[in-house]
Amino acid sequence: MSAPPETTDEGRVVLDARDIARALTRISHEILERNKGSEDLVLLGIPTRGVGLARRIAERIAATEGVQVPVGSLDITLYRDDLRQQPARGPQHTEVPPGGIDGRTVVLVDDVLYSGRTVRAALDAMRDLGRPDVVRLAVLVDRGHRELPIRADHVGKNLPSARTERVMVRLDEYDGHDEVRIAGTGAEHDEVSGA
């Protein structure tokens, strides 16, 4: 029997490091299955934590297929339609993998899917980079509350939440440890809640 999730002022843990590792392994296998292997596959992480997740997925694909899948990052800051509502944030780095994205299967990777506005902005940003054959979406957490008709193809965990709650994804690369927490707050939109 497992211990109950830890609850603090920062909410409760809904995914620990082992849960995240299992979710990313499953997502990696789903991507390979859907793509029928790793051919013409590109992973584009949405900064910040989506980039770390994309790299981890690429490592798992390499371990399974013996092939290094290209990984890049896609900054969507200037493509957002809610810039006035979000705190000011400087543009992040966009890195297009060698060979580009034209005619390839691109999997966008993000930490939390919420309103769908981040994904819409990513689709707009990708238009400036090229024309992929197929675009799919992989997220660690889908918390619901969509404002746009967007659905993830690969989901680590569906996490029903209230709009007043925050979903906080912490990854070792950025935060020193892996976990996903959910906590109550008055803020409807928060950078760590996803979009």
C-alpha positions in Angstrom: 0.0 0.0 0.0 1.5 3.4 -1.0 1.7 6.4 1.3 -0.8 9.2 0.9 0.4 12.1 -1.3 2.2 14.8 0.6 0.2 18.0 1.2 1.7 21.3 2.1 1.0 25.0 1.6 2.2 24.3 -2.0 -0.6 21.8 -2.4 -0.3 18.0 -2.9 1.9 15.9 -5.0 -0.1 14.3 -7.8 3.0 12.9 -9.7 6.3 12.1 -8.2 9.6 11.4 -10.0 8.7 7.7 -10.7 5.3 8.6 -12.0 6.8 11.2 -14.3 9.4 8.7 -15.6 6.7 6.1 -16.3 4.4 8.7 -18.0 7.3 9.8 -20.3 8.2 6.2 -21.1 4.6 5.5 -22.1 4.3 8.7 -24.1 7.6 7.7 -26.0 6.2 4.3 -26.9 2.9 5.8 -28.0 4.7 8.3 -30.2 6.7 5.5 -31.8 3.6 3.3 -32.3 1.6 6.1 -33.8 4.5 7.2 -36.1 5.4 3.5 -36.9 8.9 4.1 -35.8 11.2 7.1 -35.5 11.5 8.0 -39.2 10.9 11.7 -40.1 10.1 12.4 -36.4 11.0 15.7 -34.8 10.3 16.8 -31.2 9.8 20.5 -30.5 9.6 21.5 -26.8 7.7 24.6 -25.8 9.9 26.5 -23.3 10.6 26.2 -20.6 9.7 22.7 -19.2 8.5 21.4 -22.5 12.0 21.5 -23.8 13.3 19.3 -20.9 10.4 16.9 -21.4 11.1 16.7 -25.2 14.8 15.8 -24.5 13.7 13.1 -22.0 11.3 11.6 -24.6 14.1 11.7 -27.2 16.4 9.8 -24.8 13.7 7.1 -24.3 13.1 6.8 -28.0 16.9 6.4 -28.6 17.0 3.7 -26.0 14.2 1.8 -27.7 15.0 2.5 -31.4 18.7 3.1 -31.3 18.1 6.3 -33.3 18.6 9.9 -32.1 15.4 11.8 -32.8 16.0 15.6 -33.5 14.9 17.8 -30.7 14.3 21.6 -30.9 12.6 24.4 -29.0 9.8 26.6 -30.1 9.4 30.0 -28.5 5.7 31.1 -28.7 6.0 34.3 -26.6 5.3 36.8 -29.4 2.5 34.6 -30.9 0.3 34.6 -27.8 -3.0 36.3 -27.9 -3.1 36.9 -24.2 0.1 38.9 -23.8 -1.7 41.7 -22.0 -3.0 39.3 -19.4 0.2 37.4 -18.8 3.2 38.8 -16.9 5.8 40.3 -19.1 8.3 37.6 -20.2 11.2 38.0 -22.6 11.3 35.9 -25.7 12.9 32.4 -25.2 15.2 30.6 -27.6 13.8 28.9 -30.8 16.1 26.1 -32.0 15.2 24.3 -35.2 16.8 20.9 -35.5 19.1 20.2 -38.5 16.9 19.2 -41.4 14.1 21.5 -40.4 10.5 20.5 -40.0 9.3 20.5 -43.6 7.5 17.3 -44.5 8.2 15.7 -41.1 6.1 14.6 -38.2 6.5 17.2 -35.5 5.5 16.4 -31.9 5.0 19.5 -29.9 5.9 18.8 -26.2 4.6 20.9 -23.3 4.3 20.3 -19.6 0.6 21.4 -19.0 -2.3 21.7 -21.4 -4.9 24.1 -20.0 -6.8 26.6 -22.2 -5.1 25.6 -25.4 -3.8 29.1 -26.2 -0.1 28.0 -25.8 -0.6 25.3 -28.4 -2.4 27.7 -30.8 0.5 30.1 -30.4 2.9 27.2 -31.1 1.1 26.3 -34.3 1.3 29.9 -35.4 5.0 30.1 -34.6 5.7 26.9 -36.5 4.2 28.4 -39.6 7.2 30.7 -39.7 9.6 27.7 -39.6 8.2 25.5 -42.3 5.4 23.1 -43.2 5.4 19.8 -41.3 3.5 16.8 -42.8 1.8 16.1 -39.4 1.7 17.9 -36.1 0.9 16.1 -32.9 0.8 17.2 -29.2 2.3 15.4 -26.2 1.8 16.8 -22.7 2.7 15.6 -19.2 -0.5 16.9 -17.7 -3.9 17.7 -19.2 -5.8 19.8 -16.6 -8.9 20.5 -18.8 -10.7 23.9 -19.1 -10.0 24.3 -22.8 -10.9 27.6 -24.4 -10.0 26.4 -27.9 -10.8 23.1 -29.7 -7.4 21.6 -29.0 -6.7 18.0 -27.8 -3.5 16.3 -26.9 -2.5 13.1 -28.7 -0.3 11.8 -25.9 -1.1 12.6 -22.2 0.9 11.6 -19.2 -1.9 12.3 -16.7 -5.4 13.7 -17.1 -5.8 15.9 -14.0 -9.3 17.3 -13.4 -8.8 20.7 -11.7 -10.7 23.8 -10.8 -9.8 27.0 -12.6 -8.8 28.5 -9.3 -6.2 25.8 -8.8 -2.5 25.9 -9.9 -0.7 22.9 -11.4 3.0 23.2 -10.8 5.4 21.0 -12.8 8.9 20.8 -11.4 11.7 19.1 -13.3 15.2 18.2 -12.2 16.8 20.2 -15.0 15.2 23.5 -13.8 14.1 23.0 -10.2 16.4 20.3 -8.8 13.7 17.6 -8.5 10.8 16.0 -10.4 7.2 16.4 -9.3 3.8 17.7 -10.2 1.7 19.5 -7.5 -1.8 20.9 -7.5 -2.7 23.7 -5.2 -5.6 26.1 -4.6 -5.1 29.8 -5.5 -7.2 32.8 -6.5 -5.2 33.2 -9.7 -7.1 31.8 -12.7 -4.1 31.9 -15.0 -0.5 31.3 -13.9 2.7 30.7 -15.7 3.1 27.3 -14.1 -0.5 26.3 -14.8 0.0 25.9 -18.5 -2.1 27.3 -21.2 
